[in-house]
């Protein structure tokens, strides 16, 4: 499990830069740099919609990862100690990225 900081403020699961989902999926099967990745678990916050899966945000989280060329990916799991997800103003998952991605 990694310490996750989420900079995607308009994600329904983001609470004070922590994730309330419990686990996330990072996409980017053919990623060669962070811009080729995304948080597939992103869900745009809608006014009046249910805010999160968990009551409290988690500082550490399980991260499944399809970015097989990333140095932190082992058997589709992220093993980085710290992960940054970015995507200011994202409307869908393609507007997000795993800023921690490093090509192997």
Gaussian input, Z-matrix of N, CA and C with variables (Angstrom, degrees):
# hf/3-21g

backbone

0 1
 N
 C     1     B1
 C     2     B2     1     A1
 N     3     B3     2     A2     1     D1
 C     4     B4     3     A3     2     D2
 C     5     B5     4     A4     3     D3
 N     6     B6     5     A5     4     D4
 C     7     B7     6     A6     5     D5
 C     8     B8     7     A7     6     D6
 N     9     B9     8     A8     7     D7
 C    10    B10     9     A9     8     D8
 C    11    B11    10    A10     9     D9
 N    12    B12    11    A11    10    D10
 C    13    B13    12    A12    11    D11
 C    14    B14    13    A13    12    D12
 N    15    B15    14    A14    13    D13
 C    16    B16    15    A15    14    D14
 C    17    B17    16    A16    15    D15
 N    18    B18    17    A17    16    D16
 C    19    B19    18    A18    17    D17
 C    20    B20    19    A19    18    D18
 N    21    B21    20    A20    19    D19
 C    22    B22    21    A21    20    D20
 C    23    B23    22    A22    21    D21
 N    24    B24    23    A23    22    D22
 C    25    B25    24    A24    23    D23
 C    26    B26    25    A25    24    D24
 N    27    B27    26    A26    25    D25
 C    28    B28    27    A27    26    D26
 C    29    B29    28    A28    27    D27
 N    30    B30    29    A29    28    D28
 C    31    B31    30    A30    29    D29
 C    32    B32    31    A31    30    D30
 N    33    B33    32    A32    31    D31
 C    34    B34    33    A33    32    D32
 C    35    B35    34    A34    33    D33
 N    36    B36    35    A35    34    D34
 C    37    B37    36    A36    35    D35
 C    38    B38    37    A37    36    D36
 N    39    B39    38    A38    37    D37
 C    40    B40    39    A39    38    D38
 C    41    B41    40    A40    39    D39
 N    42    B42    41    A41    40    D40
 C    43    B43    42    A42    41    D41
 C    44    B44    43    A43    42    D42
 N    45    B45    44    A44    43    D43
 C    46    B46    45    A45    44    D44
 C    47    B47    46    A46    45    D45
 N    48    B48    47    A47    46    D46
 C    49    B49    48    A48    47    D47
 C    50    B50    49    A49    48    D48
 N    51    B51    50    A50    49    D49
 C    52    B52    51    A51    50    D50
 C    53    B53    52    A52    51    D51
 N    54    B54    53    A53    52    D52
 C    55    B55    54    A54    53    D53
 C    56    B56    55    A55    54    D54
 N    57    B57    56    A56    55    D55
 C    58    B58    57    A57    56    D56
 C    59    B59    58    A58    57    D57
 N    60    B60    59    A59    58    D58
 C    61    B61    60    A60    59    D59
 C    62    B62    61    A61    60    D60
 N    63    B63    62    A62    61    D61
 C    64    B64    63    A63    62    D62
 C    65    B65    64    A64    63    D63
 N    66    B66    65    A65    64    D64
 C    67    B67    66    A66    65    D65
 C    68    B68    67    A67    66    D66
 N    69    B69    68    A68    67    D67
 C    70    B70    69    A69    68    D68
 C    71    B71    70    A70    69    D69
 N    72    B72    71    A71    70    D70
 C    73    B73    72    A72    71    D71
 C    74    B74    73    A73    72    D72
 N    75    B75    74    A74    73    D73
 C    76    B76    75    A75    74    D74
 C    77    B77    76    A76    75    D75
 N    78    B78    77    A77    76    D76
 C    79    B79    78    A78    77    D77
 C    80    B80    79    A79    78    D78
 N    81    B81    80    A80    79    D79
 C    82    B82    81    A81    80    D80
 C    83    B83    82    A82    81    D81
 N    84    B84    83    A83    82    D82
 C    85    B85    84    A84    83    D83
 C    86    B86    85    A85    84    D84
 N    87    B87    86    A86    85    D85
 C    88    B88    87    A87    86    D86
 C    89    B89    88    A88    87    D87
 N    90    B90    89    A89    88    D88
 C    91    B91    90    A90    89    D89
 C    92    B92    91    A91    90    D90
 N    93    B93    92    A92    91    D91
 C    94    B94    93    A93    92    D92
 C    95    B95    94    A94    93    D93
 N    96    B96    95    A95    94    D94
 C    97    B97    96    A96    95    D95
 C    98    B98    97    A97    96    D96
 N    99    B99    98    A98    97    D97
 C   100   B100    99    A99    98    D98
 C   101   B101   100   A100    99    D99
 N   102   B102   101   A101   100   D100
 C   103   B103   102   A102   101   D101
 C   104   B104   103   A103   102   D102
 N   105   B105   104   A104   103   D103
 C   106   B106   105   A105   104   D104
 C   107   B107   106   A106   105   D105
 N   108   B108   107   A107   106   D106
 C   109   B109   108   A108   107   D107
 C   110   B110   109   A109   108   D108
 N   111   B111   110   A110   109   D109
 C   112   B112   111   A111   110   D110
 C   113   B113   112   A112   111   D111
 N   114   B114   113   A113   112   D112
 C   115   B115   114   A114   113   D113
 C   116   B116   115   A115   114   D114
 N   117   B117   116   A116   115   D115
 C   118   B118   117   A117   116   D116
 C   119   B119   118   A118   117   D117
 N   120   B120   119   A119   118   D118
 C   121   B121   120   A120   119   D119
 C   122   B122   121   A121   120   D120
 N   123   B123   122   A122   121   D121
 C   124   B124   123   A123   122   D122
 C   125   B125   124   A124   123   D123
 N   126   B126   125   A125   124   D124
 C   127   B127   126   A126   125   D125
 C   128   B128   127   A127   126   D126
 N   129   B129   128   A128   127   D127
 C   130   B130   129   A129   128   D128
 C   131   B131   130   A130   129   D129
 N   132   B132   131   A131   130   D130
 C   133   B133   132   A132   131   D131
 C   134   B134   133   A133   132   D132
 N   135   B135   134   A134   133   D133
 C   136   B136   135   A135   134   D134
 C   137   B137   136   A136   135   D135
 N   138   B138   137   A137   136   D136
 C   139   B139   138   A138   137   D137
 C   140   B140   139   A139   138   D138
 N   141   B141   140   A140   139   D139
 C   142   B142   141   A141   140   D140
 C   143   B143   142   A142   141   D141
 N   144   B144   143   A143   142   D142
 C   145   B145   144   A144   143   D143
 C   146   B146   145   A145   144   D144
 N   147   B147   146   A146   145   D145
 C   148   B148   147   A147   146   D146
 C   149   B149   148   A148   147   D147
 N   150   B150   149   A149   148   D148
 C   151   B151   150   A150   149   D149
 C   152   B152   151   A151   150   D150
 N   153   B153   152   A152   151   D151
 C   154   B154   153   A153   152   D152
 C   155   B155   154   A154   153   D153
 N   156   B156   155   A155   154   D154
 C   157   B157   156   A156   155   D155
 C   158   B158   157   A157   156   D156
 N   159   B159   158   A158   157   D157
 C   160   B160   159   A159   158   D158
 C   161   B161   160   A160   159   D159
 N   162   B162   161   A161   160   D160
 C   163   B163   162   A162   161   D161
 C   164   B164   163   A163   162   D162
 N   165   B165   164   A164   163   D163
 C   166   B166   165   A165   164   D164
 C   167   B167   166   A166   165   D165
 N   168   B168   167   A167   166   D166
 C   169   B169   168   A168   167   D167
 C   170   B170   169   A169   168   D168
 N   171   B171   170   A170   169   D169
 C   172   B172   171   A171   170   D170
 C   173   B173   172   A172   171   D171
 N   174   B174   173   A173   172   D172
 C   175   B175   174   A174   173   D173
 C   176   B176   175   A175   174   D174
 N   177   B177   176   A176   175   D175
 C   178   B178   177   A177   176   D176
 C   179   B179   178   A178   177   D177
 N   180   B180   179   A179   178   D178
 C   181   B181   180   A180   179   D179
 C   182   B182   181   A181   180   D180
 N   183   B183   182   A182   181   D181
 C   184   B184   183   A183   182   D182
 C   185   B185   184   A184   183   D183
 N   186   B186   185   A185   184   D184
 C   187   B187   186   A186   185   D185
 C   188   B188   187   A187   186   D186
 N   189   B189   188   A188   187   D187
 C   190   B190   189   A189   188   D188
 C   191   B191   190   A190   189   D189
 N   192   B192   191   A191   190   D190
 C   193   B193   192   A192   191   D191
 C   194   B194   193   A193   192   D192
 N   195   B195   194   A194   193   D193
 C   196   B196   195   A195   194   D194
 C   197   B197   196   A196   195   D195
 N   198   B198   197   A197   196   D196
 C   199   B199   198   A198   197   D197
 C   200   B200   199   A199   198   D198
 N   201   B201   200   A200   199   D199
 C   202   B202   201   A201   200   D200
 C   203   B203   202   A202   201   D201
 N   204   B204   203   A203   202   D202
 C   205   B205   204   A204   203   D203
 C   206   B206   205   A205   204   D204
 N   207   B207   206   A206   205   D205
 C   208   B208   207   A207   206   D206
 C   209   B209   208   A208   207   D207
 N   210   B210   209   A209   208   D208
 C   211   B211   210   A210   209   D209
 C   212   B212   211   A211   210   D210
 N   213   B213   212   A212   211   D211
 C   214   B214   213   A213   212   D212
 C   215   B215   214   A214   213   D213
 N   216   B216   215   A215   214   D214
 C   217   B217   216   A216   215   D215
 C   218   B218   217   A217   216   D216
 N   219   B219   218   A218   217   D217
 C   220   B220   219   A219   218   D218
 C   221   B221   220   A220   219   D219
 N   222   B222   221   A221   220   D220
 C   223   B223   222   A222   221   D221
 C   224   B224   223   A223   222   D222
 N   225   B225   224   A224   223   D223
 C   226   B226   225   A225   224   D224
 C   227   B227   226   A226   225   D225
 N   228   B228   227   A227   226   D226
 C   229   B229   228   A228   227   D227
 C   230   B230   229   A229   228   D228
 N   231   B231   230   A230   229   D229
 C   232   B232   231   A231   230   D230
 C   233   B233   232   A232   231   D231
 N   234   B234   233   A233   232   D232
 C   235   B235   234   A234   233   D233
 C   236   B236   235   A235   234   D234
 N   237   B237   236   A236   235   D235
 C   238   B238   237   A237   236   D236
 C   239   B239   238   A238   237   D237
 N   240   B240   239   A239   238   D238
 C   241   B241   240   A240   239   D239
 C   242   B242   241   A241   240   D240
 N   243   B243   242   A242   241   D241
 C   244   B244   243   A243   242   D242
 C   245   B245   244   A244   243   D243
 N   246   B246   245   A245   244   D244
 C   247   B247   246   A246   245   D245
 C   248   B248   247   A247   246   D246
 N   249   B249   248   A248   247   D247
 C   250   B250   249   A249   248   D248
 C   251   B251   250   A250   249   D249
 N   252   B252   251   A251   250   D250
 C   253   B253   252   A252   251   D251
 C   254   B254   253   A253   252   D252
 N   255   B255   254   A254   253   D253
 C   256   B256   255   A255   254   D254
 C   257   B257   256   A256   255   D255
 N   258   B258   257   A257   256   D256
 C   259   B259   258   A258   257   D257
 C   260   B260   259   A259   258   D258
 N   261   B261   260   A260   259   D259
 C   262   B262   261   A261   260   D260
 C   263   B263   262   A262   261   D261
 N   264   B264   263   A263   262   D262
 C   265   B265   264   A264   263   D263
 C   266   B266   265   A265   264   D264
 N   267   B267   266   A266   265   D265
 C   268   B268   267   A267   266   D266
 C   269   B269   268   A268   267   D267
 N   270   B270   269   A269   268   D268
 C   271   B271   270   A270   269   D269
 C   272   B272   271   A271   270   D270
 N   273   B273   272   A272   271   D271
 C   274   B274   273   A273   272   D272
 C   275   B275   274   A274   273   D273
 N   276   B276   275   A275   274   D274
 C   277   B277   276   A276   275   D275
 C   278   B278   277   A277   276   D276
 N   279   B279   278   A278   277   D277
 C   280   B280   279   A279   278   D278
 C   281   B281   280   A280   279   D279
 N   282   B282   281   A281   280   D280
 C   283   B283   282   A282   281   D281
 C   284   B284   283   A283   282   D282
 N   285   B285   284   A284   283   D283
 C   286   B286   285   A285   284   D284
 C   287   B287   286   A286   285   D285
 N   288   B288   287   A287   286   D286
 C   289   B289   288   A288   287   D287
 C   290   B290   289   A289   288   D288
 N   291   B291   290   A290   289   D289
 C   292   B292   291   A291   290   D290
 C   293   B293   292   A292   291   D291
 N   294   B294   293   A293   292   D292
 C   295   B295   294   A294   293   D293
 C   296   B296   295   A295   294   D294
 N   297   B297   296   A296   295   D295
 C   298   B298   297   A297   296   D296
 C   299   B299   298   A298   297   D297
 N   300   B300   299   A299   298   D298
 C   301   B301   300   A300   299   D299
 C   302   B302   301   A301   300   D300
 N   303   B303   302   A302   301   D301
 C   304   B304   303   A303   302   D302
 C   305   B305   304   A304   303   D303
 N   306   B306   305   A305   304   D304
 C   307   B307   306   A306   305   D305
 C   308   B308   307   A307   306   D306
 N   309   B309   308   A308   307   D307
 C   310   B310   309   A309   308   D308
 C   311   B311   310   A310   309   D309

   B1=1.4436
   B2=1.5234
   B3=1.3227
   B4=1.4492
   B5=1.5266
   B6=1.3237
   B7=1.4566
   B8=1.5198
   B9=1.3076
   B10=1.4537
   B11=1.5210
   B12=1.3133
   B13=1.4681
   B14=1.5132
   B15=1.3061
   B16=1.4567
   B17=1.5222
   B18=1.3257
   B19=1.4499
   B20=1.5164
   B21=1.3284
   B22=1.4671
   B23=1.5300
   B24=1.3150
   B25=1.4623
   B26=1.5174
   B27=1.3195
   B28=1.4594
   B29=1.5288
   B30=1.3317
   B31=1.4626
   B32=1.5272
   B33=1.3000
   B34=1.4596
   B35=1.5266
   B36=1.3302
   B37=1.4677
   B38=1.5228
   B39=1.3298
   B40=1.4614
   B41=1.5167
   B42=1.3251
   B43=1.4613
   B44=1.5185
   B45=1.3111
   B46=1.4691
   B47=1.5247
   B48=1.3432
   B49=1.4681
   B50=1.5287
   B51=1.3385
   B52=1.4594
   B53=1.5237
   B54=1.3286
   B55=1.4583
   B56=1.5271
   B57=1.3134
   B58=1.4674
   B59=1.5280
   B60=1.3271
   B61=1.4686
   B62=1.5316
   B63=1.3169
   B64=1.4657
   B65=1.5138
   B66=1.3392
   B67=1.4659
   B68=1.5257
   B69=1.3095
   B70=1.4647
   B71=1.5259
   B72=1.3201
   B73=1.4682
   B74=1.5215
   B75=1.3262
   B76=1.4605
   B77=1.5191
   B78=1.3284
   B79=1.4551
   B80=1.5160
   B81=1.3179
   B82=1.4586
   B83=1.5093
   B84=1.3015
   B85=1.4590
   B86=1.5186
   B87=1.3338
   B88=1.4597
   B89=1.5294
   B90=1.3310
   B91=1.4629
   B92=1.5269
   B93=1.3267
   B94=1.4618
   B95=1.5198
   B96=1.3403
   B97=1.4634
   B98=1.5246
   B99=1.3215
   B100=1.4680
   B101=1.5216
   B102=1.3259
   B103=1.4552
   B104=1.5176
   B105=1.3320
   B106=1.4706
   B107=1.5263
   B108=1.3297
   B109=1.4626
   B110=1.5300
   B111=1.3129
   B112=1.4657
   B113=1.5260
   B114=1.3090
   B115=1.4623
   B116=1.5231
   B117=1.3177
   B118=1.4580
   B119=1.5228
   B120=1.3214
   B121=1.4614
   B122=1.5287
   B123=1.3258
   B124=1.4592
   B125=1.5181
   B126=1.3263
   B127=1.4592
   B128=1.5234
   B129=1.3194
   B130=1.4577
   B131=1.5199
   B132=1.3264
   B133=1.4631
   B134=1.5229
   B135=1.3013
   B136=1.4652
   B137=1.5303
   B138=1.2899
   B139=1.4571
   B140=1.5265
   B141=1.3245
   B142=1.4549
   B143=1.5146
   B144=1.3422
   B145=1.4693
   B146=1.5211
   B147=1.3323
   B148=1.4603
   B149=1.5203
   B150=1.3184
   B151=1.4583
   B152=1.5180
   B153=1.3226
   B154=1.4593
   B155=1.5179
   B156=1.3352
   B157=1.4614
   B158=1.5229
   B159=1.3301
   B160=1.4564
   B161=1.5222
   B162=1.3057
   B163=1.4590
   B164=1.5250
   B165=1.3327
   B166=1.4586
   B167=1.5269
   B168=1.3154
   B169=1.4679
   B170=1.5183
   B171=1.3330
   B172=1.4555
   B173=1.5289
   B174=1.3225
   B175=1.4639
   B176=1.5192
   B177=1.3256
   B178=1.4609
   B179=1.5224
   B180=1.3313
   B181=1.4548
   B182=1.5245
   B183=1.3109
   B184=1.4563
   B185=1.5260
   B186=1.3335
   B187=1.4543
   B188=1.5184
   B189=1.3361
   B190=1.4561
   B191=1.5180
   B192=1.3362
   B193=1.4601
   B194=1.5178
   B195=1.3385
   B196=1.4591
   B197=1.5307
   B198=1.3302
   B199=1.4614
   B200=1.5338
   B201=1.3156
   B202=1.4648
   B203=1.5240
   B204=1.3334
   B205=1.4615
   B206=1.5229
   B207=1.3181
   B208=1.4669
   B209=1.5295
   B210=1.3236
   B211=1.4732
   B212=1.5306
   B213=1.3257
   B214=1.4624
   B215=1.5267
   B216=1.3274
   B217=1.4583
   B218=1.5305
   B219=1.3238
   B220=1.4586
   B221=1.5187
   B222=1.3237
   B223=1.4677
   B224=1.5249
   B225=1.3328
   B226=1.4592
   B227=1.5260
   B228=1.3120
   B229=1.4663
   B230=1.5211
   B231=1.3222
   B232=1.4613
   B233=1.5241
   B234=1.3371
   B235=1.4620
   B236=1.5166
   B237=1.3416
   B238=1.4659
   B239=1.5279
   B240=1.3291
   B241=1.4622
   B242=1.5224
   B243=1.3331
   B244=1.4649
   B245=1.5242
   B246=1.3171
   B247=1.4659
   B248=1.5293
   B249=1.3419
   B250=1.4638
   B251=1.5216
   B252=1.3257
   B253=1.4551
   B254=1.5308
   B255=1.3278
   B256=1.4712
   B257=1.5192
   B258=1.3210
   B259=1.4532
   B260=1.5090
   B261=1.3102
   B262=1.4583
   B263=1.5332
   B264=1.3152
   B265=1.4527
   B266=1.5168
   B267=1.3145
   B268=1.4765
   B269=1.5224
   B270=1.3266
   B271=1.4691
   B272=1.5215
   B273=1.3293
   B274=1.4588
   B275=1.5230
   B276=1.3225
   B277=1.4609
   B278=1.5252
   B279=1.3217
   B280=1.4636
   B281=1.5264
   B282=1.3236
   B283=1.4567
   B284=1.5166
   B285=1.3382
   B286=1.4695
   B287=1.5171
   B288=1.3242
   B289=1.4582
   B290=1.5246
   B291=1.3194
   B292=1.4541
   B293=1.5312
   B294=1.3305
   B295=1.4568
   B296=1.5287
   B297=1.3077
   B298=1.4683
   B299=1.5263
   B300=1.3234
   B301=1.4565
   B302=1.5334
   B303=1.3337
   B304=1.4647
   B305=1.5228
   B306=1.3296
   B307=1.4642
   B308=1.5199
   B309=1.3129
   B310=1.4774
   B311=1.5158
   A1=108.87
   A2=114.07
   A3=120.88
   A4=110.75
   A5=115.42
   A6=119.74
   A7=106.05
   A8=117.28
   A9=121.44
   A10=110.40
   A11=115.66
   A12=122.35
   A13=106.73
   A14=116.29
   A15=121.01
   A16=110.28
   A17=115.34
   A18=121.38
   A19=113.00
   A20=117.03
   A21=121.56
   A22=107.21
   A23=115.17
   A24=120.90
   A25=114.04
   A26=118.48
   A27=119.79
   A28=112.74
   A29=117.44
   A30=120.55
   A31=108.97
   A32=116.65
   A33=121.48
   A34=112.57
   A35=117.64
   A36=121.51
   A37=113.49
   A38=118.40
   A39=121.85
   A40=110.47
   A41=114.64
   A42=120.72
   A43=107.51
   A44=116.85
   A45=122.80
   A46=112.12
   A47=116.66
   A48=125.62
   A49=113.53
   A50=116.85
   A51=121.87
   A52=108.33
   A53=115.69
   A54=120.89
   A55=110.74
   A56=115.63
   A57=122.14
   A58=112.03
   A59=117.74
   A60=119.63
   A61=112.67
   A62=117.44
   A63=120.36
   A64=112.64
   A65=116.40
   A66=122.20
   A67=107.40
   A68=117.13
   A69=120.13
   A70=110.38
   A71=114.39
   A72=122.24
   A73=107.74
   A74=116.06
   A75=121.45
   A76=107.03
   A77=115.87
   A78=121.79
   A79=111.06
   A80=115.41
   A81=120.60
   A82=111.68
   A83=116.54
   A84=122.30
   A85=113.01
   A86=117.61
   A87=121.42
   A88=112.08
   A89=117.68
   A90=122.58
   A91=112.08
   A92=114.27
   A93=121.67
   A94=111.02
   A95=117.13
   A96=122.72
   A97=108.10
   A98=116.96
   A99=120.64
   A100=113.10
   A101=118.33
   A102=121.45
   A103=114.04
   A104=116.25
   A105=120.99
   A106=112.11
   A107=117.33
   A108=121.75
   A109=109.52
   A110=116.23
   A111=120.93
   A112=109.12
   A113=115.39
   A114=120.51
   A115=106.42
   A116=116.14
   A117=120.88
   A118=112.32
   A119=117.01
   A120=120.97
   A121=112.31
   A122=117.74
   A123=121.98
   A124=111.45
   A125=114.97
   A126=122.23
   A127=106.84
   A128=116.33
   A129=120.20
   A130=110.74
   A131=115.39
   A132=121.58
   A133=109.30
   A134=115.73
   A135=122.54
   A136=108.63
   A137=116.69
   A138=120.55
   A139=110.10
   A140=115.58
   A141=120.99
   A142=114.60
   A143=118.04
   A144=120.93
   A145=109.91
   A146=115.24
   A147=121.62
   A148=108.99
   A149=117.60
   A150=121.89
   A151=115.11
   A152=120.58
   A153=119.17
   A154=111.98
   A155=114.28
   A156=120.62
   A157=111.92
   A158=116.84
   A159=122.50
   A160=109.38
   A161=116.67
   A162=120.19
   A163=112.23
   A164=115.83
   A165=119.85
   A166=109.84
   A167=116.15
   A168=118.51
   A169=110.82
   A170=115.79
   A171=121.96
   A172=109.47
   A173=116.63
   A174=119.92
   A175=110.81
   A176=116.76
   A177=120.81
   A178=107.99
   A179=114.67
   A180=119.32
   A181=110.04
   A182=116.57
   A183=122.00
   A184=108.38
   A185=116.61
   A186=120.83
   A187=109.77
   A188=115.80
   A189=121.18
   A190=106.07
   A191=116.92
   A192=119.43
   A193=111.73
   A194=114.71
   A195=121.08
   A196=112.32
   A197=118.54
   A198=122.46
   A199=108.98
   A200=115.75
   A201=121.52
   A202=113.74
   A203=117.98
   A204=120.87
   A205=112.58
   A206=118.17
   A207=122.14
   A208=109.93
   A209=116.27
   A210=121.01
   A211=112.09
   A212=117.92
   A213=121.29
   A214=113.08
   A215=117.80
   A216=122.00
   A217=110.26
   A218=115.62
   A219=122.52
   A220=107.54
   A221=115.76
   A222=120.82
   A223=112.12
   A224=116.01
   A225=124.17
   A226=113.95
   A227=117.69
   A228=123.57
   A229=108.16
   A230=116.04
   A231=120.97
   A232=109.27
   A233=115.40
   A234=120.93
   A235=112.33
   A236=116.98
   A237=120.58
   A238=108.06
   A239=116.34
   A240=119.66
   A241=111.15
   A242=115.74
   A243=121.47
   A244=109.11
   A245=117.06
   A246=122.24
   A247=109.24
   A248=115.08
   A249=121.89
   A250=108.88
   A251=115.80
   A252=121.58
   A253=106.57
   A254=116.38
   A255=121.07
   A256=110.05
   A257=114.74
   A258=120.14
   A259=112.36
   A260=116.90
   A261=122.64
   A262=110.58
   A263=116.66
   A264=121.95
   A265=115.57
   A266=117.72
   A267=121.13
   A268=111.33
   A269=114.83
   A270=120.98
   A271=111.03
   A272=116.26
   A273=122.10
   A274=107.75
   A275=117.17
   A276=120.41
   A277=112.45
   A278=118.22
   A279=120.83
   A280=112.13
   A281=117.73
   A282=122.48
   A283=113.30
   A284=115.97
   A285=121.10
   A286=109.78
   A287=117.09
   A288=120.92
   A289=110.48
   A290=114.68
   A291=121.37
   A292=106.64
   A293=115.85
   A294=121.28
   A295=112.08
   A296=117.42
   A297=121.74
   A298=111.62
   A299=117.98
   A300=122.54
   A301=111.18
   A302=115.98
   A303=123.13
   A304=107.33
   A305=116.19
   A306=120.34
   A307=110.51
   A308=115.17
   A309=121.65
   A310=109.88
   D1=143.88
   D2=-176.24
   D3=-113.77
   D4=152.58
   D5=169.15
   D6=-76.00
   D7=122.10
   D8=-175.80
   D9=-113.56
   D10=128.62
   D11=171.74
   D12=-113.63
   D13=126.58
   D14=-177.31
   D15=-111.83
   D16=119.16
   D17=177.74
   D18=-95.60
   D19=9.86
   D20=-179.63
   D21=-92.76
   D22=82.92
   D23=-170.89
   D24=-64.82
   D25=-23.25
   D26=-179.08
   D27=-95.40
   D28=16.17
   D29=173.80
   D30=-83.22
   D31=136.40
   D32=-178.69
   D33=-59.55
   D34=-24.94
   D35=-177.93
   D36=-90.32
   D37=-6.49
   D38=-177.08
   D39=-83.58
   D40=125.26
   D41=173.89
   D42=-135.94
   D43=109.52
   D44=-179.82
   D45=56.47
   D46=40.24
   D47=177.30
   D48=71.82
   D49=12.39
   D50=173.20
   D51=-115.48
   D52=158.88
   D53=-176.36
   D54=-98.23
   D55=136.04
   D56=178.76
   D57=-102.58
   D58=6.25
   D59=-175.51
   D60=-78.64
   D61=-32.58
   D62=-178.90
   D63=106.25
   D64=-37.00
   D65=174.75
   D66=-159.69
   D67=157.37
   D68=178.01
   D69=-135.74
   D70=165.20
   D71=175.62
   D72=-119.30
   D73=124.09
   D74=173.65
   D75=-97.88
   D76=124.78
   D77=178.27
   D78=-95.88
   D79=163.06
   D80=178.04
   D81=138.07
   D82=52.01
   D83=-175.21
   D84=-50.40
   D85=-40.38
   D86=-177.87
   D87=-107.94
   D88=21.70
   D89=-175.13
   D90=-61.23
   D91=136.06
   D92=174.50
   D93=-118.62
   D94=-11.87
   D95=173.64
   D96=-153.58
   D97=168.95
   D98=-172.34
   D99=-58.44
   D100=-32.13
   D101=179.31
   D102=-65.16
   D103=-14.76
   D104=177.65
   D105=-88.95
   D106=-1.11
   D107=-179.04
   D108=-104.14
   D109=169.83
   D110=174.32
   D111=-159.46
   D112=160.43
   D113=172.35
   D114=-91.85
   D115=101.86
   D116=-178.57
   D117=-68.74
   D118=-13.56
   D119=179.09
   D120=-85.43
   D121=-5.21
   D122=179.77
   D123=-55.51
   D124=136.18
   D125=173.69
   D126=-139.59
   D127=119.10
   D128=-175.97
   D129=-64.26
   D130=132.67
   D131=179.54
   D132=-67.73
   D133=130.34
   D134=177.45
   D135=-116.44
   D136=140.16
   D137=-179.98
   D138=-60.75
   D139=129.02
   D140=179.25
   D141=83.48
   D142=-4.58
   D143=-179.36
   D144=-83.59
   D145=157.73
   D146=175.61
   D147=-58.92
   D148=130.73
   D149=-169.12
   D150=-78.91
   D151=-36.81
   D152=-173.51
   D153=-160.85
   D154=169.55
   D155=177.84
   D156=-81.57
   D157=-33.00
   D158=-178.36
   D159=-113.08
   D160=155.73
   D161=179.05
   D162=-70.94
   D163=-33.20
   D164=-175.33
   D165=-126.17
   D166=144.22
   D167=177.54
   D168=-69.36
   D169=152.65
   D170=179.37
   D171=-105.50
   D172=136.98
   D173=174.94
   D174=-77.26
   D175=-32.44
   D176=176.49
   D177=-117.57
   D178=149.24
   D179=-172.24
   D180=-151.07
   D181=150.29
   D182=174.89
   D183=-81.23
   D184=130.60
   D185=-177.47
   D186=-123.87
   D187=112.80
   D188=170.60
   D189=-82.84
   D190=143.57
   D191=-173.47
   D192=-142.28
   D193=127.71
   D194=177.56
   D195=-92.49
   D196=-5.42
   D197=-177.98
   D198=-79.06
   D199=79.53
   D200=-172.81
   D201=-66.57
   D202=-17.05
   D203=178.60
   D204=-87.99
   D205=2.59
   D206=179.77
   D207=-82.96
   D208=138.97
   D209=-179.36
   D210=-63.67
   D211=-21.95
   D212=-177.87
   D213=-90.58
   D214=-4.45
   D215=-177.38
   D216=-89.86
   D217=122.33
   D218=173.16
   D219=-130.96
   D220=114.45
   D221=179.94
   D222=52.61
   D223=46.19
   D224=175.94
   D225=65.06
   D226=24.33
   D227=174.11
   D228=-125.52
   D229=139.76
   D230=177.52
   D231=-83.36
   D232=131.37
   D233=179.87
   D234=-118.04
   D235=19.70
   D236=174.24
   D237=-71.55
   D238=148.35
   D239=177.14
   D240=-73.33
   D241=-34.18
   D242=-177.31
   D243=-135.79
   D244=133.96
   D245=-179.47
   D246=-127.66
   D247=133.86
   D248=175.24
   D249=-111.81
   D250=124.47
   D251=173.37
   D252=-106.47
   D253=130.95
   D254=-178.04
   D255=-125.20
   D256=159.64
   D257=177.56
   D258=158.58
   D259=60.73
   D260=-178.99
   D261=-57.02
   D262=121.70
   D263=177.58
   D264=74.43
   D265=19.44
   D266=-178.61
   D267=-60.03
   D268=140.10
   D269=176.04
   D270=-103.79
   D271=-21.72
   D272=176.67
   D273=-150.70
   D274=177.75
   D275=-174.52
   D276=-62.32
   D277=-26.89
   D278=-179.88
   D279=-66.39
   D280=-15.94
   D281=177.43
   D282=-88.52
   D283=5.06
   D284=179.51
   D285=-113.60
   D286=167.07
   D287=175.39
   D288=-157.90
   D289=155.98
   D290=172.96
   D291=-91.87
   D292=103.49
   D293=-177.03
   D294=-72.16
   D295=-10.09
   D296=-179.85
   D297=-84.43
   D298=-15.28
   D299=-177.87
   D300=-50.18
   D301=131.95
   D302=173.10
   D303=-136.49
   D304=123.95
   D305=-178.17
   D306=-65.74
   D307=134.93
   D308=-179.87
   D309=-74.06

